[in-house]
Amino acid sequence: MSNFWSWYIIVLTVVFLVLITWLLFATRKGQKPDQTTQTMGHAFDGIEEYDNPLPRWWFMLFVATLVFTVIYLILYPGMGKFPGVLGWTQVNQYEREVERAETQFAPIFAKYRELSIADVAQDEEARRIGQRLFATNCSVCHGSDAQGSFGFPNLTDNDWLWGGEPEQILTTLKQGRQATMAAWLPVIGEEGVRNTAGYVRHLAGLESEGVDIEAGKKVFDVNCVACHGPDGKGNHLLGAPNLTDDIWLYGSSMLQVQHTIRAGRNGNMPAQAHLGDDKLHMLAAYVYSLSQDK
């Protein structure tokens, strides 16, 4: 905030407080009795308004409100760039609350710190903690049931882009992942896109009419095996999906598969390192537990 706008707010606030105070006392009836038969000179449906002063308690509430306002603006920020004598900010209050929470919950996380992720995943209390962490940080993409949606992986099955072992899951959470499927239209042309889509669907046991499967296989063998492997089973090191299990991140229809090949796909899993090692340990254990009975 510039100095101009800071002083603009300060001056405007002070002027309005002064005017409100003046108005309150200027309209006070002073020495008049509490009750009078004098009216304001107008009536509505036979109802007349008496010219009586505010009850004293009501007047004092207005005064208390003004006093509170002045004290608040001295103690807390509200007058332009003036920080208030207490130095309060949203940031330092948040940091104090985080520090207090960390102190309170640190012993709970310490209990599981030395256990392996697989062992933590078997503890019911740990899974409940991990579930709350998941609901807060992960459910917006993967859903509250962790079954994902279009473009977001299902975490409850055994199909993993980057590997489903405990340490692989922890690495995904800590570092994030950037998946890139290149756009192949400029390389293989529209006919190549159509035939390759048919072959990819064929690998998953799906039928595609009007395409040359053999021609699609040749295109696949030349351009796709580097990532997906010669058998189409993918590669965890590259995040390349298994194309043979009929589990699809972006849809399995002919049009959807063609679009993936034609235009490419880019998926981003943001790093969650800000949660800290202890919480990531619990979260990885929860995610790992989701697929262990599958």
C-alpha positions as CSV (number, residue, x, y, z in Angstrom):
1,M,0.0,0.0,0.0
2,S,1.4,3.4,-1.0
3,N,1.7,6.2,1.6
4,F,-1.0,8.2,-0.2
5,W,-3.6,5.5,0.2
6,S,-2.5,4.8,3.7
7,W,-3.0,8.4,4.8
8,Y,-6.3,8.5,2.8
9,I,-7.7,5.6,4.9
10,I,-6.4,7.1,8.1
11,V,-7.8,10.6,7.5
12,L,-11.1,9.3,6.3
13,T,-11.5,6.9,9.3
14,V,-10.7,9.6,11.8
15,V,-13.0,12.2,10.2
16,F,-15.9,9.7,10.1
17,L,-15.3,8.7,13.8
18,V,-15.3,12.4,14.8
19,L,-18.5,13.2,12.8
20,I,-20.3,10.2,14.2
21,T,-19.3,11.2,17.8
22,W,-20.5,14.8,17.1
23,L,-23.8,13.6,15.7
24,L,-24.4,11.3,18.6
25,F,-23.9,14.0,21.2
26,A,-25.5,16.8,19.1
27,T,-28.8,14.9,18.9
28,R,-28.7,14.0,22.6
29,K,-31.7,15.6,24.3
30,G,-29.6,16.7,27.3
31,Q,-31.7,18.0,30.2
32,K,-35.2,17.1,28.8
33,P,-37.1,14.6,30.9
34,D,-37.1,11.0,29.9
35,Q,-40.8,11.1,28.9
36,T,-42.8,13.9,27.2
37,T,-46.1,14.3,25.4
38,Q,-44.5,16.4,22.7
39,T,-44.7,14.7,19.3
40,M,-42.6,15.0,16.2
41,G,-45.6,16.4,14.3
42,H,-46.4,13.6,12.0
43,A,-48.6,10.5,12.3
44,F,-49.1,7.2,10.3
45,D,-52.3,5.1,10.6
46,G,-53.1,7.0,13.8
47,I,-49.7,6.3,15.3
48,E,-47.7,9.4,16.5
49,E,-44.0,9.5,17.4
50,Y,-43.1,11.2,20.7
51,D,-40.1,13.4,20.9
52,N,-38.4,11.4,23.6
53,P,-34.6,11.0,24.0
54,L,-32.9,7.7,23.6
55,P,-32.9,5.6,26.8
56,R,-29.7,6.2,28.7
57,W,-28.5,2.6,28.4
58,W,-29.0,2.7,24.6
59,F,-27.0,6.0,24.4
60,M,-24.2,4.4,26.5
61,L,-24.0,1.4,24.1
62,F,-23.3,3.9,21.2
63,V,-20.6,5.5,23.3
64,A,-19.1,2.1,24.3
65,T,-19.0,1.1,20.6
66,L,-17.0,4.3,19.7
67,V,-14.6,3.7,22.6
68,F,-14.1,0.1,21.5
69,T,-13.5,1.2,17.9
70,V,-10.8,3.6,19.0
71,I,-9.1,1.1,21.2
72,Y,-9.2,-1.6,18.5
73,L,-7.7,0.7,15.9
74,I,-4.8,1.5,18.3
75,L,-4.1,-2.1,19.1
76,Y,-4.7,-3.8,15.8
77,P,-4.0,-2.9,12.1
78,G,-6.9,-1.0,10.5
79,M,-5.5,2.5,9.9
80,G,-3.7,2.3,6.6
81,K,-0.1,1.0,7.1
82,F,-0.2,1.5,10.9
83,P,0.5,-2.1,12.2
84,G,-1.1,-1.5,15.6
85,V,0.8,-1.4,18.9
86,L,0.4,-5.2,19.4
87,G,2.0,-5.9,16.0
88,W,-0.7,-8.5,15.2
89,T,-0.8,-10.0,11.7
90,Q,-2.7,-12.9,10.1
91,V,0.7,-14.5,9.3
92,N,2.1,-14.5,12.8
93,Q,-1.1,-15.7,14.2
94,Y,-1.2,-18.6,11.7
95,E,2.5,-19.4,12.5
96,R,1.7,-19.4,16.3
97,E,-1.2,-21.8,15.7
98,V,0.8,-24.1,13.5
99,E,3.6,-24.1,16.1
100,R,1.1,-24.9,18.9
101,A,-0.4,-27.7,16.8
102,E,3.0,-29.1,16.0
103,T,3.9,-29.2,19.6
104,Q,0.6,-30.9,20.5
105,F,0.7,-33.5,17.8
106,A,4.4,-34.1,17.5
107,P,4.4,-37.0,20.1
108,I,1.7,-38.8,18.0
109,F,3.8,-38.6,14.8
110,A,6.9,-39.5,16.7
111,K,5.2,-42.8,17.7
112,Y,5.2,-43.9,14.0
113,R,8.4,-42.2,12.8
114,E,10.6,-45.2,13.2
115,L,8.2,-47.7,11.8
116,S,8.3,-48.6,8.1
117,I,5.5,-47.3,5.9
118,A,4.2,-50.9,5.4
119,D,4.0,-51.4,9.2
120,V,2.3,-48.0,9.7
121,A,-0.3,-48.9,7.1
122,Q,-1.4,-51.8,9.3
123,D,-2.1,-49.6,12.3
124,E,-5.8,-48.6,12.5
125,E,-5.1,-45.3,14.4
126,A,-2.4,-44.4,11.9
127,R,-4.7,-45.0,9.0
128,R,-7.3,-42.7,10.6
129,I,-4.7,-40.0,10.9
130,G,-3.6,-40.6,7.3
131,Q,-7.2,-40.5,6.1
132,R,-7.6,-37.0,7.6
133,L,-4.4,-35.8,6.0
134,F,-5.7,-37.2,2.7
135,A,-9.1,-35.5,3.0
136,T,-7.4,-32.2,3.7
137,N,-4.6,-32.3,1.0
138,C,-5.5,-34.9,-1.6
139,S,-9.2,-35.4,-1.9
140,V,-9.7,-32.3,-4.1
141,C,-8.1,-34.2,-7.0
142,H,-8.4,-37.9,-6.1
143,G,-11.8,-37.7,-4.5
144,S,-12.8,-38.4,-0.9
145,D,-12.9,-42.1,-1.7
146,A,-9.5,-41.9,-3.4
147,Q,-10.9,-43.5,-6.6
148,G,-9.9,-40.5,-8.7
149,S,-11.7,-39.1,-11.8
150,F,-10.9,-38.2,-15.4
151,G,-7.2,-37.3,-15.5
152,F,-6.7,-38.2,-11.8
153,P,-5.5,-41.7,-10.9
154,N,-7.5,-44.2,-8.8
155,L,-5.4,-44.9,-5.7
156,T,-7.4,-47.9,-4.5
157,D,-6.4,-50.3,-7.3
158,N,-3.0,-51.9,-8.1
159,D,-2.4,-49.8,-11.3
160,W,0.4,-47.4,-10.6
161,L,2.1,-44.9,-13.0
162,W,5.1,-44.3,-10.9
163,G,5.1,-47.5,-8.8
164,G,3.0,-48.6,-5.8
165,E,5.8,-49.7,-3.4
166,P,5.9,-47.7,-0.1
167,E,9.1,-45.8,-1.0
168,Q,7.8,-45.0,-4.5
169,I,4.6,-43.6,-3.1
170,L,6.6,-41.5,-0.6
171,T,8.8,-40.2,-3.4
172,T,5.7,-39.2,-5.4
173,L,4.3,-37.3,-2.4
174,K,7.5,-35.6,-1.5
175,Q,8.8,-34.6,-4.9
176,G,5.6,-34.6,-7.1
177,R,5.4,-36.0,-10.6
178,Q,5.3,-34.5,-14.0
179,A,3.9,-36.8,-16.6
180,T,4.2,-36.0,-20.3
181,M,2.6,-37.8,-23.2
182,A,3.9,-36.3,-26.5
183,A,1.6,-35.2,-29.3
184,W,2.1,-37.6,-32.2
185,L,0.0,-36.2,-34.9
186,P,2.9,-34.3,-36.6
187,V,4.9,-37.5,-36.6
188,I,2.5,-40.2,-37.6
189,G,-0.3,-38.3,-39.3
190,E,-4.1,-38.7,-38.9
191,E,-4.2,-42.2,-40.3
192,G,-1.3,-43.3,-38.0
193,V,-3.2,-41.8,-35.0
194,R,-6.4,-43.8,-35.9
195,N,-4.5,-47.1,-36.5
196,T,-2.4,-46.7,-33.3
197,A,-5.4,-45.9,-31.2
198,G,-7.0,-49.1,-32.6
199,Y,-3.9,-51.1,-31.7
200,V,-3.7,-49.7,-28.2
201,R,-7.4,-50.5,-27.6
202,H,-6.6,-54.0,-29.0
203,L,-3.8,-54.4,-26.3
204,A,-6.5,-53.9,-23.6
205,G,-8.9,-56.4,-25.2
206,L,-11.2,-53.8,-26.8
207,E,-12.4,-53.9,-30.4
208,S,-12.0,-51.1,-32.9
209,E,-13.8,-51.2,-36.2
210,G,-12.4,-49.7,-39.4
211,V,-8.8,-49.5,-38.4
212,D,-5.7,-51.4,-39.5
213,I,-4.4,-53.1,-36.3
214,E,-1.3,-54.4,-38.0
215,A,-0.4,-50.9,-39.3
216,G,-1.1,-49.5,-35.8
217,K,1.3,-52.1,-34.3
218,K,4.1,-51.0,-36.7
219,V,3.6,-47.4,-35.7
220,F,3.6,-48.4,-32.0
221,D,6.7,-50.5,-32.4
222,V,8.6,-47.6,-33.9
223,N,7.4,-44.7,-31.8
224,C,5.8,-46.0,-28.5
225,V,7.9,-48.8,-27.2
226,A,10.6,-46.5,-25.8
227,C,8.1,-45.5,-23.0
228,H,5.4,-48.2,-22.9
229,G,7.7,-51.1,-23.7
230,P,7.4,-53.7,-26.5
231,D,4.5,-55.4,-24.7
232,G,2.7,-52.2,-23.8
233,K,3.0,-52.8,-20.1
234,G,4.4,-49.4,-19.3
235,N,7.4,-48.2,-17.3
236,H,7.3,-46.9,-13.7
237,L,10.5,-45.0,-14.1
238,L,8.9,-42.8,-16.8
239,G,5.3,-42.8,-15.5
240,A,4.2,-44.5,-18.7
241,P,1.0,-46.4,-18.1
242,N,0.3,-50.1,-18.7
243,L,-1.8,-50.2,-21.9
244,T,-2.9,-53.8,-21.5
245,D,-5.0,-53.8,-18.3
246,D,-8.0,-51.8,-19.5
247,I,-7.5,-49.1,-16.9
248,W,-7.6,-45.7,-18.5
249,L,-6.7,-42.3,-17.0
250,Y,-8.2,-40.3,-19.9
251,G,-10.9,-42.6,-21.2
252,S,-10.9,-45.7,-23.3
253,S,-13.3,-44.8,-26.2
254,M,-11.8,-44.6,-29.7
255,L,-12.2,-40.8,-29.7
256,Q,-10.5,-40.4,-26.3
257,V,-7.6,-42.6,-27.2
258,Q,-7.1,-40.9,-30.5
259,H,-7.2,-37.5,-28.8
260,T,-4.5,-38.7,-26.3
261,I,-2.2,-39.8,-29.2
262,R,-3.0,-36.9,-31.4
263,A,-2.6,-34.0,-28.9
264,G,-0.7,-35.6,-26.0
265,R,-1.4,-35.4,-22.3
266,N,0.3,-33.5,-19.5
267,G,-0.3,-34.5,-15.9
268,N,1.1,-32.8,-12.8
269,M,1.2,-34.1,-9.3
270,P,2.3,-31.2,-7.1
271,A,5.0,-31.9,-4.4
272,Q,3.6,-32.1,-0.9
273,A,6.9,-31.6,0.9
274,H,5.4,-28.6,2.8
275,L,3.6,-31.2,5.0
276,G,6.9,-32.3,6.5
277,D,8.5,-35.7,6.7
278,D,6.3,-37.0,9.6
279,K,3.0,-36.2,7.9
280,L,4.2,-37.5,4.6
281,H,5.2,-40.8,6.3
282,M,1.6,-41.2,7.6
283,L,0.1,-40.1,4.3
284,A,2.2,-42.5,2.3
285,A,1.2,-45.3,4.6
286,Y,-2.5,-44.5,4.2
287,V,-2.3,-44.4,0.4
288,Y,-0.3,-47.6,0.4
289,S,-3.0,-49.3,2.6
290,L,-5.8,-48.3,0.1
291,S,-4.7,-50.9,-2.5
292,Q,-3.4,-53.7,-0.2
293,D,-6.7,-55.6,-0.2
294,K,-7.1,-55.3,-4.0
